[in-house]
Amino acid sequence: MPAHAEEHTGARVLHARKVRGLTQRELSDASSVAYSTLTKVEQGVMPASPSVLGALARALSVPVAELTGQPYLGELRQDQLDGLIEPIREALNVYDLGPDPDISPRAPEEMETDAEEMCALVRATDIKKVAAELPSLIFEATTAAHVSPSERHWRLLASTYRTAYDVTTKLGFFDLCTVALDRMEWAAQHASDPVISGMRQYLRALAYLRASDYRTGQRLIGLGMNTLKQADPGRTRDVLTGQLHLGASVLSGRDKDRDAAEGHLDEAERIAQRTGPAERIHWLSFGPTNVAAHRVSVLAELDLYPEAVQTATAMTVPSDWPLSRRAHHHAEVAWAQMWSGHTEGAFRSLQQARTLAPQQTRYHPIVRETYAGLESARRRMPETFTNFGDWLGN
């Protein structure tokens, strides 16, 4: 558990700085974070953006999660989610032990149906149900792949590992999500499936985005693009290529490279016009709506908050767009609204995110930072603002 997890992000930055024996001025210089920004973050009067947190984490030589306080174990225990993580870890650890003699795998189509259902449940944000049922499917798929090492079985196993990545990422167990990605690539290699390998590089790039290593993230995007060239041409390859461009756009945005970010967005938009909505292809939510949502995200990463809010306002989000993606979008809009001075609108967006995906929203660091940033406007907020903070654990 990260040190001082019960405190706000700024307090954890302060603690890590003192452990390193650095003054505020020295940390400001080492991180290139403005001194005034650093002091306000440490005092808890200014929320820390992902790019600021990343710069501070690199300068302090600590994981970003140590500064955000993830995983939020107190809340996980309240939701009875913490006990569901260890079985996933155990299931990931038996990948190379061969078949389990106590397991008799079902027919592949039955396991595939379960795997698809779990992907759908993740998008419907029923994380607890997936976390509870996933380990047994991983164990079963692992045995099936070893007993009958067909490409079909290896692809099935790769799908279960991808779902393990989704669950552990959403709950803030980033060390475990890295293991899940390594297992996913192992299975993809056995399946000789360049699409799964390319998707794994995309997900891996997102892990480096969270760690604020933008250069490595971009290198992984490039590797994913090259891997996809080995796949058969068609809509699936187009969707994965478009999603890689979206990942690259956010990496570029957080690295404050607007030209590169817009170039990747434009290319993703061209691909989306060709594919149309393709939310169910590898459950990536790709399509024109996702490109528009990423434009909002990139503008916020570039600190162009009024433009981000304006772009979000002009968007039309289909009612059948995946709940997980809609809730994430509302969280990002709330962040941009807060920085644009639209405090009441920001809180409404946080409430929308909670209504759509309560489990996901509760463990979303940007939600917590946005709520912290709205604290100064508490007196203008409805009574439900305090209740929301109690629910978050703030």
N, C-alpha and C positions, 0 to 999 in steps of 0.2 A: 504494500500500500504506500503511495507517495507520502512523503512527509507533509504534515500540516494540511491534510486533505480536507479538513473541516473549515478551512479559512478561504477567503477569496483569493483570486488569482494573483492580485498584487502582493498579498501577504506572502504567498509562496515564492514570488519573484524576489521579494525582500529577503526571505530566509535563505534562498539559494545564493543570492549575492553576498550575504554576510558569511556564509560557509566558505565561499571563494575568497573572502577577504578583500572584496572590491568596494570602492566608494561608488556612489551614484554616478559621479563624473567619469570614473574609469569604465564602468559598465556601459554608459552612454557612448563613450568613444569606441569601445570594443565592438559594440553591436550596431553602431550607426543609428541608434534610436535617439531621437531628440531628448535632451536632458529634461525638458519640461514635461514631455510625454512620460518618461520613465518615472519621474517623481509623482505624477498624478496617478499612474497605474499602481505604483506601490502603495499610495495612500488610499486606493480604492475609490477614487473620485472619477476615474476614467476607465472605461472598459478597454481591454487589450485586443486589438485586431489579430487575426491569424498571422499576418506578416510580422507584426511587432513581436508577438509571442515567439515566432520562429527565430527571429533575429536574436532575441534575448536568450533563448534556449541554446542556440549555437555558441553565443559568447560565454555562456555559463557552463557549457559542456554537459548539459542535462537533456533528457528527452522532453519534448513538448508536453507530454502527458504528465510529467512531474509538476509542471507549472499550472496545468489545467485541473490537476487533482484527479485525473482518471486512473482507473475506473472508480466510479462513485459508489463505493462499497456499501455505505450506509443505506442509500436508496435501493441498491440492488437487493440488500437483505430484506428491506421492507416489502419489495415486490416479489420476494422469494425467487430471485433470478440467480443469485450468487451460487447456489448449490447446483445449478444446471451447467456451470462452466467446466467443472472438473471431469464429468463424463465425456464431454466433447474433447477435452485434452487427451483423455485416455484412448478415445477412439482414433484420434489422429496419430497416436504413438505406436499403433500396432501395424502400421502400413506394410512393413517388410517382414512380418512374422509368418507369412504364409496363411493357409486356411485354418480357421478355428474349427476344431473337431466337434464342438458343441453347437455349431450353426449349420443349418440346412437352408441355403438360399432359395427364395422363391423364384418363379419364372421372371426373366428380365423385364418383361412388360409390366409386371406388377410393381417391381421396384422402381422402374422408370416413372410410373404413375405417381408413386409416393414422392419421388424426387421432384417432379414437376409441381406437385401440390405444395411441397415445402417452399419452393421458389415463389409460388403464388402467395403463400402465407407471409413470407418476408415482405413482399410488396404490399400486402394488406396490413402489415405492421403487427402481426400476431407473433411477436418475437418469442414470447414465453412458450407457446405451443411448439414452435419449431425447435427451440433449444431443448425442450423435453424429449422430443421424438427423434431428433437427428442422430444421436449417438448410435442407437440400435440400427439405423439404416446404414450408417458408415461401416459398422462392424459387418453387417450382412453383405454390403457391396464389396467390402474388402475381401471377404472369403470368396465371393462369387468370382471376382477378378483373378484370384489365385487358382481357384479350381478350374475355371474355364476362361483362360486369358484371351478373350476375344476383344476386338476394338469396341464393341458395344458395351461390354462390361467395364472396360477401362474408362469409357466416356461417362458411364453412369457414376463410377467412383469419383471422377473429376467433378461431376456436378455436385455430389455431396460435400466435397471439400470446398467448393465455391460457396455453398450455403453456410458452411462452418465459418468461412471468411466473413460473409455478410453478418452473421449473428455476432461474432466476437468483435467485429469492427463497431457495430452499432452500440454494443455494451461497453466499449472502451478498453477491451483486452487486446492491445495492439501487438504484444509479443506473440500471442496465440494466433492472431490473424496472419502474421508472417509465416508461421508454421503451416497454416492451412494453405497458403499460396504455394509454398514449396511442395506440399503434397499434391496440389492441383497440377503443377508442372510435371511431377513424377508420373502421375496418371496420364497426362496429356501425351507425354513422350511414348508411353506404352501403347496409347491409342493411335499414335501417328497422326494426331489431329492439330494442324497448324492454327485452326480457328481458336481452339481452347488455349493453346500456347500464347496466341496473340492477345486474347482476353486476359490471361493471367498477367501479361506485361502491363496491360492497362490498369488492372487492379493494383499491381505492384507500384506503378507510378503514382497512384493515389496515396499509397502508404508513404511514399517519399514526399508527396505534397503535404501530408499531415506532419511529417517530420521536418518540413521546411527545407528539404534538400532539392531545390528546383532543378539544378543541373542534372543530377542523377535521374530525376523524374523524367526530364526531357529525353535523356539517353534511352530510358526504358520505352518511352513512346516510339522513338525511332526504331528500336529493336522489335517492338510489336508490329510496326508497319512493315518491316522487312520480313518478319515471320509470316504475316498474312499474305504476302506475295506468293507463298507456296500453296495457298488455298485455292479451290476452284472459284473462278469468277462467278458473281451472282449477288443476290440481295443480302445473303448472310455476310459475305465478305465486305460488302459496302457498309452494312450497319456497323460492323466492328471497326472498320476504317474511320467512319464518321465519329464513332464514340472515342476513338483515340485522338482525333482532332479536338474534340470537346475537352478531353483531359488535358491536352497540351495547351488549350486556350486558358484554362484556369491556372495552370502552372506559370504560364507567361504573365497572366494578369497579376498573380501574387508576387511575381518577380518584377513587377512594374514595367513590363515591356508591352506597351499598348499595341504597337504595330504587329508584333508576332501574335499577340492574342487575337486581334481582329482578323488576321490572315487565317488562323486556324478556324475561327468561327465562320468566316465566309466559306471556307472549304467544306465544313460540316453542313452548312446550310445548302450548298449545292448538292451534296450527297443526299440530304434529307428530302429535297425536292424530288429526287429520283426514287427513293425508297418509300416515301410517305410514312405514316405512323407505323412503327415497327417495335412497339413496346414489348412484345412477347419473344422476340428473337433474342435468345440468351438472357432475357429479362433485363435488358439494359435501358429500357424506356426510351430508345432512340427514336427520333422523328423531329418534325418541325417544332413541336412544343418544347421538346428538350433543348433544342438549339436556342430558342427564345429565352428559356429559363437560364441557360448558361450565359447569355448576353447580360442578363441582370447580375448574375454572379460575378462575371468578369468586371463589369463596371464598378461593382462594390469593391472588388479586390484592388482596382485602380484608384480607390478612394473617390470615385465620381458618383457620390451617393445620390444627388438629385437626379442625375441621368438614369441611374439604376431604378429609382422609384418611378420615374416617368415611363421607362421601358416596361416595367412590371405592370403599371396601370394600363398600358396599351395592349397587354397580352390577353389572349383568351385561352383559359385553361380548361380543357374538356373535362366534363364531370367524371368520365371513366378513366382519366389518367391515374396511374397507380398512386394509392394513398401515400406510400412512403415518399414518392417523388414530390407530390403536392405539398406534404408537410414540410419537407426539406426546403422547398421553394418559399413557403411562407416564412420560415425561419430566416432565410437570407433576405427576404424583403423587409422583415422586421428590423434587421440590422441596418439596412440602408435607410429605412424610415427614421430610425432613432438618430442616426448621424445627420439626417436632413432636418431634424427638429420636429418631425411628425410623431411626437411621443405617444399620443393616444392611438394613432394608426398603428404604430409599432406594437403596442400592447395587444391591439385587436388581432394583428397578424400572429403574434405568439399564441393567443387563444385559439385561433383557427388551426394552427399547427397541432396544438394539444388535442383539439376535438378530433382531428383527422387521424392522428397517430400518437396517442399518449405515451406509450412505452418508448418509442423512438425519440420523441420530443424531450422527455425527461432526461435523457442521457446525451443530449446534443450540446456540445460545449458552446456553440454560438448562441444558443438559446439562453444559456446561463450568463454569458457576457452581455447579451442584449438586455436581459432583465437587470443586471447590475448597472448598466448604463442608464436605465430608466429610473433608478432609485432617486435621483435628484428631483424628478418630477412627481414623486410619490403623492404629494398633497393634491395634485391635479388629477390623480388616477382614481378610478372607482374602487370600492372596497375589495373587489375581487383581485386587485393587484397583489395585496398582501397574501391572500389565499393562494395565489399562483406561486408566489415565492416560497411559501411553506411547502407546497407540493414539490417544487424543485429541490428543496433542501437548502435554499439560500438563507 
